[in-house]
Amino acid sequence: MTALYDVTAVGHAIVDVLAPADDAFLTAQNLAKGAMTLIDQDRALSLYGVMAQAELASGGSAGNTIAGAASLGGKCGYIGKVADDELGKVFRHDMKAQGVHFDTALLNEGLATGRCLINITPDAQRTMATFLGAAAKVGPADVDAALIQASNIVYLEGYLFDTPTGREAFVKASGLARAAGRKTAITMSDRFVVDRWRADLLPFIDQHIDIVFANEDELLAMYETEDFFVAQSALRSKVDLAFVTRSDQGSVILTKEDTVLVPVFDVDTLVDTTGAGDQYAAGAMFGLSRGFDLYTCGRLGAMAAAEVIGHYGPRPLVSLKDLAGQYGLL
């Protein structure tokens, strides 16, 4: 069956609240720099009250990736949970405005739409405090079988490993995808996710995943080593394809038999690293869905990441399709 969608993602539907901060503020608020910490609704309200003036942007790791793939010209779907409230309306509007298929049923009572409070230090590091709210309620009942079966790649957001219903959604989605001859992909999302769930993540990847996205820190944590080459060899033996980002060293693409090295795109001004990994995955998966060679897939990812770190917010501010055309990648 011909795929109707390039990529469909299952993830936490989150609205990002972004504000500048300094290291002293992070210390005063007991926030681990560069990490993502889960918080409750009361903490979300109190932290927001002391943050600097903030900007709102629809986010969530997988949501950002889908927005990037759509900006490249991809036809994309998304499965994630928002509440029937103002932030939920903002999120749904933003996704649909980009042409993304997003019809997950609303959460009509109880928790509010999730939000991620992101404090950005002058070195462009983002420190995230996340109230999942409705986002944590996504589960197997929300997995649209027809959408999954019609998607070239089904992309799973590692953060969902923090919720039992999220894991159940992953199992259902990956089962449907593979039965339909589609590819499954997962992003590790955060070193702390890997540290919490390593014992569950590794067998899940072995049984259900074709493509892994990780940064170097996450990869080292997966295999509990400080040797990058040991870690990449271990990952190569478990999946058909992996994309590992290494900050200013570019990225490494691993297959069973080959290693492809991809350089970074130069950035005039580093503003905010929020969404860099998400956009790299967007470019890489768009390229894969269109049958491009692995180096071009990596370059599309590097280009998308370079665009997003040049401004506040986790999603592209320009057409990535037009940008890719300027660089001769499309």
Backbone torsions as a table, in degrees:
resi	resn	phi	psi	omega
1	MET	NA	131.2	177.8
2	THR	-66.5	135.4	179.8
3	ALA	-74.5	133.0	176.3
4	LEU	-87.7	-21.7	-176.7
5	TYR	-124.7	144.7	175.6
6	ASP	-74.4	-52.3	-177.1
7	VAL	-141.1	135.7	168.0
8	THR	-123.8	135.2	-176.4
9	ALA	-116.5	149.4	171.1
10	VAL	-116.3	120.9	-175.3
11	GLY	-161.5	-176.4	176.1
12	HIS	-81.6	118.9	177.2
13	ALA	-83.2	106.8	-171.6
14	ILE	-128.4	144.0	169.2
15	VAL	-101.0	125.7	-178.6
16	ASP	-85.7	139.3	174.6
17	VAL	-118.5	107.9	-170.8
18	LEU	-109.9	133.7	-179.6
19	ALA	-149.1	149.0	175.2
20	PRO	-72.6	151.6	179.4
21	ALA	-155.6	168.7	172.6
22	ASP	-119.6	173.1	-177.0
23	ASP	-62.3	-33.5	179.7
24	ALA	-63.0	-37.8	177.9
25	PHE	-64.6	-42.8	179.3
26	LEU	-61.4	-42.1	179.1
27	THR	-64.3	-44.9	-178.8
28	ALA	-62.1	-32.5	-178.7
29	GLN	-95.3	6.6	178.1
30	ASN	56.6	45.8	179.7
31	LEU	-107.3	130.3	179.7
32	ALA	-78.3	115.6	-174.1
33	LYS	-58.0	132.5	176.6
34	GLY	79.9	-0.1	-176.5
35	ALA	-106.9	168.4	172.5
36	MET	-111.0	125.2	179.5
37	THR	-118.1	133.1	176.4
38	LEU	-81.0	133.9	-179.3
39	ILE	-130.4	164.8	177.2
40	ASP	-93.8	179.1	-173.9
41	GLN	-65.3	-38.9	179.9
42	ASP	-63.0	-43.4	178.7
43	ARG	-65.6	-37.2	178.1
44	ALA	-60.9	-42.5	-179.6
45	LEU	-69.0	-41.2	-178.6
46	SER	-69.5	-40.6	179.5
47	LEU	-66.4	-42.5	178.1
48	TYR	-58.7	-34.6	-178.5
49	GLY	-66.7	-21.6	-178.9
50	VAL	-110.5	-1.7	177.9
51	MET	-73.7	158.2	174.2
52	ALA	-67.2	172.0	-179.9
53	GLN	-54.9	130.9	-168.9
54	ALA	-117.2	160.5	173.0
55	GLU	-112.0	145.6	177.0
56	LEU	-100.9	137.5	177.2
57	ALA	-151.3	131.5	175.2
58	SER	-60.0	133.7	-175.1
59	GLY	-141.8	-132.6	-168.9
60	GLY	83.8	130.3	-172.2
61	SER	-52.6	-54.5	-178.0
62	ALA	-68.8	-33.6	176.2
63	GLY	-62.2	-40.3	176.8
64	ASN	-62.2	-42.7	-179.8
65	THR	-62.4	-43.5	179.8
66	ILE	-65.8	-38.7	176.8
67	ALA	-61.2	-40.0	178.5
68	GLY	-67.3	-43.3	178.5
69	ALA	-63.3	-37.4	177.1
70	ALA	-66.2	-37.0	178.7
71	SER	-65.3	-26.6	176.5
72	LEU	-78.4	-8.1	-179.2
73	GLY	106.8	7.7	179.8
74	GLY	-77.5	153.1	172.7
75	LYS	-97.7	119.2	-167.4
76	CYS	-131.2	157.4	174.5
77	GLY	-127.0	162.7	-178.7
78	TYR	-147.3	139.0	175.6
79	ILE	-123.8	116.4	-179.4
80	GLY	-167.5	159.9	-171.2
81	LYS	-110.9	127.4	169.8
82	VAL	-126.2	160.5	177.9
83	ALA	-86.9	166.8	176.5
84	ASP	-84.9	68.5	-179.1
85	ASP	-140.6	-174.7	-172.8
86	GLU	-65.0	-45.2	179.1
87	LEU	-66.5	-33.4	176.0
88	GLY	-63.0	-39.4	177.8
89	LYS	-66.1	-38.2	177.9
90	VAL	-61.6	-46.5	-178.2
91	PHE	-62.5	-48.0	-178.6
92	ARG	-62.5	-41.6	179.6
93	HIS	-60.9	-45.7	-177.1
94	ASP	-63.1	-41.3	-180.0
95	MET	-66.9	-46.2	-177.3
96	LYS	-70.0	-30.3	177.9
97	ALA	-64.3	-23.2	178.3
98	GLN	-94.1	7.5	177.0
99	GLY	80.4	16.6	-178.8
100	VAL	-84.1	134.7	175.1
101	HIS	-74.2	113.2	-177.4
102	PHE	-144.0	98.0	-176.0
103	ASP	-127.5	22.3	178.0
104	THR	-60.0	136.4	-178.9
105	ALA	-59.5	140.3	178.6
106	LEU	-70.1	151.4	168.7
107	LEU	-87.0	114.3	-170.0
108	ASN	-94.5	-6.2	178.9
109	GLU	-151.6	156.6	176.7
110	GLY	92.5	-115.7	-170.3
111	LEU	-73.9	150.1	175.9
112	ALA	-80.9	168.7	174.5
113	THR	-59.6	139.8	-178.6
114	GLY	-67.2	152.0	176.1
115	ARG	-144.6	147.9	179.3
116	CYS	-116.7	117.8	179.6
117	LEU	-89.6	111.9	-172.0
118	ILE	-112.7	116.4	176.0
119	ASN	-101.4	123.4	-172.5
120	ILE	-110.6	118.5	-179.5
121	THR	-85.6	164.4	-176.4
122	PRO	-58.6	-21.5	177.2
123	ASP	-84.0	9.6	176.3
124	ALA	75.0	7.2	174.3
125	GLN	-73.1	140.8	178.0
126	ARG	-111.7	132.8	179.4
127	THR	-115.1	120.1	-167.6
128	MET	-113.2	132.1	172.4
129	ALA	-119.7	115.5	-168.3
130	THR	-115.0	124.5	168.3
131	PHE	-99.6	109.7	-173.4
132	LEU	-70.6	-37.9	178.8
133	GLY	51.9	-131.7	-178.1
134	ALA	-60.5	-28.0	-177.1
135	ALA	-57.4	-32.8	-177.3
136	ALA	-73.4	-8.8	-176.8
137	LYS	-90.9	-0.9	177.3
138	VAL	-65.2	136.1	-175.9
139	GLY	-149.9	-173.5	-175.6
140	PRO	-59.6	-30.4	178.9
141	ALA	-65.1	-21.8	-179.2
142	ASP	-85.2	-11.1	-177.4
143	VAL	-76.3	112.8	-178.4
144	ASP	-82.3	107.1	-175.1
145	ALA	-59.3	-43.3	-177.9
146	ALA	-63.7	-39.6	179.5
147	LEU	-66.0	-45.6	179.8
148	ILE	-61.2	-46.4	-176.8
149	GLN	-67.4	-20.0	-178.2
150	ALA	-98.3	11.7	-174.9
151	SER	-113.6	131.5	178.9
152	ASN	-57.2	-45.8	-178.9
153	ILE	-128.9	133.0	173.6
154	VAL	-108.1	120.0	-168.7
155	TYR	-112.0	125.8	-174.5
156	LEU	-111.9	132.4	-177.9
157	GLU	-88.3	119.1	-174.9
158	GLY	-55.7	-29.9	180.0
159	TYR	-56.5	-28.3	-178.5
160	LEU	-67.7	-11.2	176.0
161	PHE	-65.1	-15.1	178.7
162	ASP	-74.2	-10.7	-178.7
163	THR	-123.2	133.7	179.1
164	PRO	-58.1	-39.7	-179.9
165	THR	-68.3	-31.2	175.9
166	GLY	-64.0	-42.4	178.0
167	ARG	-63.4	-40.0	178.0
168	GLU	-63.6	-38.0	176.7
169	ALA	-63.9	-39.8	178.4
170	PHE	-61.0	-45.4	-178.3
171	VAL	-63.1	-43.0	179.6
172	LYS	-65.2	-47.4	-177.1
173	ALA	-63.7	-43.7	-178.7
174	SER	-68.0	-36.0	177.3
175	GLY	-63.9	-45.1	178.0
176	LEU	-63.0	-43.0	-178.0
177	ALA	-62.7	-49.0	-176.9
178	ARG	-67.7	-35.2	177.9
179	ALA	-64.4	-28.1	179.3
180	ALA	-91.1	4.2	179.6
181	GLY	78.9	20.8	179.6
182	ARG	-94.7	166.8	177.7
183	LYS	-95.1	145.2	175.9
184	THR	-112.8	142.5	-179.6
185	ALA	-136.3	151.9	176.2
186	ILE	-139.3	144.4	170.4
187	THR	-105.5	139.6	179.9
188	MET	-71.0	-23.3	172.5
189	SER	74.5	-48.6	-171.5
190	ASP	-167.5	142.5	178.5
191	ARG	-57.4	-35.6	-178.0
192	PHE	-67.1	-30.8	173.5
193	VAL	-63.8	-44.7	179.9
194	VAL	-62.7	-44.8	-178.9
195	ASP	-63.5	-38.0	-178.9
196	ARG	-70.8	-38.7	-166.9
197	TRP	-122.5	19.0	-177.1
198	ARG	-50.0	-45.3	-175.9
199	ALA	-63.9	-25.2	178.0
200	ASP	-95.9	-34.6	-177.6
201	LEU	-65.1	-45.9	-174.9
202	LEU	-60.7	-48.2	177.1
203	PRO	-67.7	-31.7	177.3
204	PHE	-62.9	-45.6	178.1
205	ILE	-60.3	-44.6	-178.5
206	ASP	-60.2	-36.4	-174.2
207	GLN	-92.2	-27.3	-167.0
208	HIS	-125.9	-9.9	-167.6
209	ILE	-117.9	139.1	176.4
210	ASP	-99.6	-33.2	-172.3
211	ILE	-131.9	131.3	177.6
212	VAL	-116.4	137.4	170.3
213	PHE	-114.6	129.6	179.5
214	ALA	-153.9	156.4	167.0
215	ASN	-94.4	172.4	-174.6
216	GLU	-59.3	-42.6	-178.7
217	ASP	-61.1	-44.0	179.3
218	GLU	-65.0	-40.0	179.9
219	LEU	-63.5	-44.6	178.6
220	LEU	-61.9	-39.0	179.0
221	ALA	-66.0	-37.2	-179.1
222	MET	-56.1	-42.5	-174.2
223	TYR	-109.4	13.4	173.2
224	GLU	48.2	54.1	179.8
225	THR	-143.2	158.7	172.9
226	GLU	-104.0	4.2	-178.7
227	ASP	-99.4	108.9	-176.3
228	PHE	-59.5	-38.7	-175.5
229	PHE	-72.2	-33.0	173.6
230	VAL	-64.3	-44.5	-178.6
231	ALA	-65.5	-43.6	-178.4
232	GLN	-67.9	-32.9	176.6
233	SER	-65.8	-39.3	178.6
234	ALA	-65.1	-43.0	-179.9
235	LEU	-67.4	-41.3	-179.9
236	ARG	-57.3	-32.7	-177.8
237	SER	-76.2	-13.2	-173.3
238	LYS	-104.1	-27.3	-176.1
239	VAL	-131.2	162.3	179.5
240	ASP	-72.9	-30.9	-172.0
241	LEU	-153.5	139.1	177.4
242	ALA	-143.5	143.4	175.4
243	PHE	-117.8	119.8	-178.6
244	VAL	-120.1	118.6	179.4
245	THR	-90.5	143.6	-175.5
246	ARG	-130.5	41.0	178.0
247	SER	55.7	-127.2	-175.1
248	ASP	-73.6	-3.0	175.0
249	GLN	-88.4	3.0	179.1
250	GLY	85.6	-147.0	-178.4
251	SER	-136.7	160.0	178.8
252	VAL	-122.9	128.6	177.9
253	ILE	-108.1	125.8	-174.8
254	LEU	-113.7	130.7	166.6
255	THR	-118.9	-178.7	179.5
256	LYS	-60.8	-34.8	-173.0
257	GLU	-113.8	-12.4	-168.0
258	ASP	-137.2	159.3	174.2
259	THR	-129.7	126.3	180.0
260	VAL	-114.4	123.3	179.9
261	LEU	-98.4	130.8	-176.3
262	VAL	-124.9	123.6	179.6
263	PRO	-77.0	164.5	175.8
264	VAL	-78.9	163.7	167.1
265	PHE	-89.9	139.7	178.1
266	ASP	-66.4	143.6	178.4
267	VAL	-123.6	128.1	-178.9
268	ASP	-64.2	-48.2	-177.8
269	THR	-137.9	122.9	176.2
270	LEU	-84.1	116.5	-174.7
271	VAL	-108.3	-47.7	-170.8
272	ASP	-158.9	119.5	-178.2
273	THR	-81.3	0.0	179.1
274	THR	-56.6	124.7	175.2
275	GLY	88.4	-0.2	-177.3
276	ALA	-61.4	-48.8	178.6
277	GLY	-65.5	-35.9	178.6
278	ASP	-62.1	-44.2	-178.0
279	GLN	-73.5	-32.3	173.8
280	TYR	-58.6	-45.9	179.2
281	ALA	-62.3	-36.6	178.9
282	ALA	-60.1	-49.8	-179.2
283	GLY	-64.4	-43.3	-178.0
284	ALA	-64.2	-45.0	-177.9
285	MET	-72.3	-34.3	174.7
286	PHE	-59.6	-46.1	179.3
287	GLY	-61.1	-43.3	178.5
288	LEU	-61.3	-42.5	-177.2
289	SER	-66.2	-24.3	179.3
290	ARG	-97.8	5.5	175.0
291	GLY	79.5	20.8	179.9
292	PHE	-74.3	158.0	175.6
293	ASP	-68.0	160.0	-172.7
294	LEU	-63.1	-36.7	179.7
295	TYR	-63.0	-44.1	178.3
296	THR	-64.1	-38.8	175.9
297	CYS	-58.4	-45.2	178.8
298	GLY	-65.0	-37.7	179.0
299	ARG	-68.2	-37.9	174.7
300	LEU	-61.6	-41.1	176.8
301	GLY	-63.7	-44.8	179.8
302	ALA	-63.1	-39.6	178.5
303	MET	-63.8	-45.7	-179.5
304	ALA	-64.3	-39.5	177.8
305	ALA	-64.7	-41.2	180.0
306	ALA	-63.7	-38.1	179.1
307	GLU	-63.6	-43.4	-171.2
308	VAL	-76.5	-27.8	-179.9
309	ILE	-80.8	-2.6	177.9
310	GLY	-89.5	3.8	-179.7
311	HIS	-155.3	165.4	173.8
312	TYR	-70.0	147.6	176.6
313	GLY	102.9	152.1	-172.0
314	PRO	-95.7	3.5	-177.2
315	ARG	-125.6	153.9	-175.8
316	PRO	-63.4	144.3	176.9
317	LEU	-99.4	-9.0	176.6
318	VAL	-125.5	168.5	175.8
319	SER	-69.9	115.9	177.0
320	LEU	-68.1	-27.7	176.2
321	LYS	-62.6	-45.8	178.3
322	ASP	-65.5	-40.4	-179.9
323	LEU	-63.9	-43.3	178.5
324	ALA	-62.9	-36.1	176.8
325	GLY	-63.5	-39.0	178.4
326	GLN	-63.8	-32.3	-179.8
327	TYR	-91.3	2.1	178.9
328	GLY	73.1	24.6	-179.3
329	LEU	-94.2	-14.1	176.3
330	LEU	-127.4	NA	NA
